[in-house]
Amino acid sequence: MATDLQVGLKATVTVPGSSANLGPGFDTLGIALSIYDTVEVEVTASGLEVEIFGEGADDLPRDSSHLVVKAIHSGLAAADVSAPGLRVVCHNTIPQSRGLGSSAAAAVAGVVAANALAGSPLDQDAIVQLSSEFEGHPDNAGASALGGAVVSWTDIPVDGRSKPSYRAVRIPVDESIRAVALVPDFHASTNAVRKVLPSHVTHTAARFNVSRTAVMTAALQHHPELLFEGTRDRLHQPYRADVLPVTAEWVNRLRNRGYAAYLSGAGPTAMVLSTSDVDSALLDDARASGLRVIELNVAGPATAELVQD
């Protein structure tokens, strides 16, 4: 039987956003970025209270269907503890449904908060597993949980009944690399954008992406001069261009100027990884076109602070 947590126990989690795919590494590569959500969780005597500030405050649910709440319950169950009631306060700065890992950050925040409240019995592998179960791929969740850049993968059981196993390992990122996000003012549904992808690709395209994913892992760690080549892709971005024309236009404009630009996750954000500043006139053009420009650094992992009244 699960042990009840003490009323008044509090945890505050700070979780970074992320960018996934990084061009060729579809559902595999991710990187944590210095835009953060903060979630405060308090054990109460009964009930559920959810408050939301910032991004998504007008749209996100304030009941048990909220992703942070679902992730908290998942983490508590995995730690074999329970809470008689919860108060959850979300301070969101990660844009919602823009390809910056807001959903994965919410899942990671909930699991990490639950783990902190339970006394931290869950290791990093368990946190990645539980967080990734909500999205079905571990690239964003792995990056937000572990920080830095990650290589991730999914093992699907052959029996068709067991849960998939989601794994991620952190790789170091060259200290000179930073990011610029160009964020459109519209949402993109990951499921909807996935529907435009073909069920089969050519051996040539697959071979191309395998090679560029390998190049990208080298570029991130020790060879940032290879970022442009490492962000080339033939598996998903060409097919998504028609449904994300604004993003495709800006990725092309940036790449034509020599910047390592790519579609961040399922979009619609266009991301640049670079060791130097992006031309200010180009960024001013983006702003004039209605894009939000966010300059970012590579971030560390999600952190939790426990408070006992």
C-alpha positions in Angstrom: 0.0 0.0 0.0 1.3 3.4 -1.0 2.5 5.7 1.8 0.8 9.1 2.1 3.0 12.1 1.9 3.0 14.6 4.7 0.6 17.6 4.2 2.6 20.8 3.7 5.5 19.2 1.8 6.5 21.3 -1.1 8.7 21.0 -4.2 9.6 23.6 -6.8 10.9 22.4 -10.1 12.6 24.4 -12.8 12.6 22.7 -16.2 14.1 23.8 -19.5 12.5 23.8 -22.9 14.1 21.8 -25.7 14.5 21.5 -29.4 14.2 18.0 -31.0 15.4 16.4 -34.2 18.1 19.0 -34.9 17.6 18.3 -38.6 18.3 14.7 -39.3 17.9 13.1 -35.9 14.1 12.4 -36.2 12.8 11.3 -32.7 16.4 10.8 -31.7 18.4 14.0 -31.1 17.4 16.7 -28.7 18.9 19.7 -26.9 17.9 21.5 -23.7 17.5 25.3 -24.1 17.5 28.2 -21.6 13.8 28.9 -21.6 12.2 27.6 -18.4 8.9 26.7 -16.8 8.7 26.6 -13.0 6.2 24.3 -11.3 5.4 24.5 -7.5 3.7 21.5 -6.0 2.4 21.3 -2.5 0.8 18.3 -0.7 -2.6 19.4 0.7 -5.2 17.7 2.9 -7.5 17.0 0.0 -8.6 18.0 -3.5 -6.8 19.5 -6.4 -6.0 23.1 -7.1 -4.2 24.2 -10.3 -3.0 27.7 -11.1 -1.4 28.7 -14.4 0.5 31.9 -15.2 2.1 32.9 -18.4 2.0 30.8 -21.6 -1.1 28.7 -21.9 -2.9 30.4 -19.0 -6.0 31.0 -21.1 -6.1 27.5 -22.7 -4.7 24.8 -20.4 -7.1 22.8 -18.1 -7.1 23.3 -14.4 -8.2 19.8 -13.4 -6.7 16.3 -13.3 -6.4 16.3 -17.1 -3.5 18.9 -16.9 -0.4 17.2 -18.1 1.7 18.3 -15.1 -0.9 16.8 -12.8 -1.0 13.5 -14.7 2.8 13.3 -14.6 2.8 14.0 -10.9 0.5 11.1 -10.3 2.6 8.9 -12.6 5.7 9.8 -10.6 4.0 9.2 -7.2 2.8 5.8 -8.3 6.2 4.8 -9.5 7.7 5.9 -6.2 4.9 4.0 -4.3 3.6 7.1 -2.5 0.4 9.0 -2.7 -0.8 12.5 -1.9 -4.2 13.2 -0.1 -4.4 16.4 -2.1 -2.3 18.7 -4.4 -1.8 22.3 -5.1 0.0 22.9 -8.4 1.1 26.3 -9.6 2.6 26.5 -13.1 4.7 29.5 -14.2 5.1 29.0 -18.0 7.5 30.8 -20.3 8.0 28.0 -22.9 5.6 28.8 -25.8 2.9 26.2 -26.2 2.8 23.9 -29.2 5.6 25.7 -31.0 8.3 23.0 -31.2 10.1 24.1 -28.1 9.2 21.1 -25.9 6.5 22.6 -23.8 4.6 19.2 -23.4 7.7 17.3 -22.6 8.8 20.0 -20.1 5.4 19.7 -18.4 5.8 15.9 -18.1 9.3 16.1 -16.8 8.3 18.8 -14.3 5.5 16.6 -12.9 7.7 13.5 -12.6 10.6 15.4 -11.1 8.3 17.1 -8.6 6.8 13.8 -7.5 10.2 12.2 -7.2 11.4 15.1 -5.0 8.3 14.9 -2.8 8.9 11.1 -2.4 12.5 11.5 -1.3 14.1 11.0 -4.8 13.8 7.2 -5.2 13.6 7.4 -9.0 16.9 7.5 -11.0 17.4 9.4 -14.2 16.4 6.4 -16.4 13.1 6.1 -14.6 12.4 9.9 -15.0 13.1 9.7 -18.7 10.9 6.6 -19.1 7.9 8.0 -17.2 8.2 11.5 -18.8 8.5 10.0 -22.3 5.4 7.8 -21.9 3.2 10.8 -22.3 4.6 11.7 -25.8 5.7 8.4 -27.2 9.3 9.5 -27.9 12.1 10.5 -25.6 14.0 13.2 -27.5 12.4 16.3 -25.9 11.8 14.7 -22.5 15.3 13.3 -22.4 16.8 16.7 -23.1 14.7 18.5 -20.5 15.4 15.8 -17.9 19.1 15.4 -18.5 20.1 18.8 -19.9 22.7 19.4 -22.6 22.2 17.4 -25.8 20.8 13.9 -25.8 20.8 10.9 -28.1 17.6 8.9 -27.4 15.9 5.8 -28.7 12.8 3.6 -28.1 12.7 -0.2 -27.7 9.3 -1.6 -28.7 8.6 -5.0 -27.1 8.0 -7.8 -29.6 5.1 -9.2 -27.5 3.0 -6.1 -28.4 1.7 -5.9 -24.9 4.5 -4.5 -22.7 5.3 -0.8 -22.6 7.9 0.6 -24.9 11.2 1.4 -23.2 12.4 5.0 -23.7 16.1 5.7 -23.2 18.3 8.8 -23.5 21.9 9.6 -22.8 23.4 13.0 -22.5 26.3 14.1 -24.7 28.4 17.2 -24.0 27.9 20.3 -26.1 30.7 22.5 -27.2 30.6 25.6 -25.0 30.6 28.0 -28.0 27.3 26.7 -29.4 24.1 28.8 -28.8 20.7 29.0 -30.3 18.2 31.4 -31.8 14.6 30.5 -32.1 12.2 32.2 -34.6 8.8 31.5 -33.2 5.6 32.1 -35.3 2.4 33.2 -33.7 0.5 30.0 -34.6 0.4 26.6 -33.1 1.4 23.3 -34.7 -0.1 20.0 -33.7 2.6 17.3 -33.5 0.1 14.6 -34.5 -1.2 16.6 -37.5 2.3 17.5 -38.8 3.3 13.8 -38.5 0.4 12.8 -40.8 2.1 14.4 -43.8 5.1 12.1 -43.5 5.3 9.2 -45.9 5.1 5.6 -44.6 8.2 4.6 -46.6 11.4 6.4 -47.7 14.1 5.4 -50.1 17.3 3.7 -49.0 19.2 6.7 -50.3 17.3 9.1 -48.0 17.7 6.8 -45.0 21.4 6.5 -45.7 21.7 10.3 -46.0 20.0 10.9 -42.6 22.1 8.2 -40.9 25.3 9.9 -42.0 24.1 13.4 -41.1 22.9 12.3 -37.7 26.4 10.9 -37.1 27.9 14.2 -38.3 25.5 16.1 -35.9 26.7 14.3 -32.8 30.3 15.1 -33.7 29.3 18.8 -34.5 27.6 19.2 -31.1 30.5 17.8 -29.1 33.7 18.9 -30.7 33.2 20.2 -34.3 30.7 23.1 -34.3 32.0 24.0 -37.8 30.0 21.0 -39.0 26.7 22.3 -37.7 25.5 23.3 -41.1 26.2 20.0 -42.7 24.9 18.2 -39.5 21.5 19.8 -39.7 20.7 18.6 -43.2 17.6 16.3 -43.5 15.7 14.3 -46.1 13.2 12.4 -43.8 10.8 14.9 -42.5 11.4 18.6 -43.2 10.8 18.4 -47.0 7.4 16.8 -46.4 6.4 19.3 -43.7 7.3 22.4 -45.7 3.9 22.5 -47.5 2.0 22.6 -44.2 4.5 24.9 -42.5 5.3 27.4 -45.3 6.3 30.3 -43.0 8.8 28.0 -41.2 10.1 26.6 -44.4 10.7 30.0 -45.8 12.7 31.1 -42.8 14.7 27.9 -42.6 15.6 28.4 -46.3 16.5 32.0 -45.9 18.7 31.3 -42.9 20.4 28.4 -44.6 21.0 30.4 -47.8 22.9 32.8 -45.6 25.0 29.9 -44.2 23.3 29.4 -40.8 22.6 25.9 -39.5 18.8 26.3 -39.4 16.2 23.6 -39.1 12.6 22.9 -38.1 12.5 22.6 -34.3 10.6 19.4 -33.4 7.3 19.4 -35.3 7.4 23.2 -35.6 6.5 25.8 -36.3 9.6 27.3 -34.7 12.7 27.7 -36.9 15.9 27.1 -34.9 19.5 28.1 -35.6 22.5 26.6 -33.8 25.6 28.7 -34.2 28.8 29.8 -32.6 28.4 33.4 -33.7 25.6 36.0 -33.8 22.9 35.8 -36.4 22.9 38.9 -38.6 20.8 41.5 -36.7 19.2 42.8 -39.9 17.9 39.3 -40.7 16.5 39.0 -37.2 14.8 42.4 -37.5 13.2 41.2 -40.7 11.9 38.2 -38.8 10.4 40.4 -36.1 8.8 42.7 -38.7 7.3 39.5 -40.2 5.6 38.7 -36.9 8.1 36.2 -35.6 9.2 36.2 -32.0 13.0 36.0 -31.8 14.4 34.3 -28.7 18.2 34.1 -28.1 19.1 31.0 -26.1 21.9 29.0 -24.5 22.2 25.3 -24.0 20.6 24.5 -20.6 21.3 22.1 -17.8 18.8 19.5 -16.5 15.6 20.0 -14.6 16.1 20.8 -11.0 14.0 20.4 -7.9 14.0 22.1 -4.5 12.2 20.5 -1.6 10.7 22.6 1.2 9.4 21.2 4.4 7.1 23.4 6.6 
